[in-house]
Amino acid sequence: MNAAIRPVRPDDAPALRAVERDAGQRFRSVGLKAIADNEPTSEAFIAAILAHGVAFCAVDSEDAPIGFVLAGRLDHALHIYEVSVATPFGGQGIGRSLVAAAEQAARESGIHALTLATFRDVPWNRPFYERLGFVEVETIDWTPAFHLLHAAERLSGLPIERRLFMRKEIL
């Protein structure tokens, strides 16, 4: 499918939450029921990203969001907080297009790296990002912000032993 990519608008927030809720259901198959049952990203966080970060959505022929990426500046990189694609549209290159849009936005802002946190053992997480050129950031190389994000993930109940940070240098 050739989905169009456009900036997220404030009125897209409920649709983004629905996409995330749908995409999260896949985590049941890899023993992460808590992710599937978790409340999606808040509208307040989406509004904060719209005001201070980067947000793109993939839309269908009727301009309805079917995927999205939310990112913001963290340290000296653009940190991807969320990439979600609705289940019926998975495996069609939409996630790749959304990450490419974030990368282009970083490049245009003079930012030379993308970062993210993901699951090391989920087939559609780490391997997907590795194919896009991301590499694991070893714990010894974590920035203070990574340590804070890691602590927040632990407090939220994520299985932190399954998590890693990744980075991609961009030109």
Salt bridges, closest charged atoms under 4 A:
ASP11 OD1 - ARG9 NE 3.61
ASP12 OD2 - ARG6 NH1 2.75
ASP37 OD1 - ARG28 NH2 2.54
ASP37 OD2 - LYS33 NZ 2.47
GLU39 OE2 - ARG17 NH2 2.77
GLU39 OE2 - ARG21 NH2 3.37
ASP63 OD1 - ARG6 NE 2.83
ASP63 OD2 - ARG9 NH2 2.86
GLU103 OE2 - ARG107 NH2 2.74
GLU103 OE1 - LYS168 NZ 2.77
ASP121 OD2 - ARG162 NE 2.85
GLU130 OE2 - ARG126 NE 2.91
GLU136 OE2 - ARG120 NH2 3.13
GLU136 OE1 - ARG126 NH2 3.19
GLU153 OE2 - ARG163 NH2 2.59
GLU169 OE2 - ARG167 NE 2.49
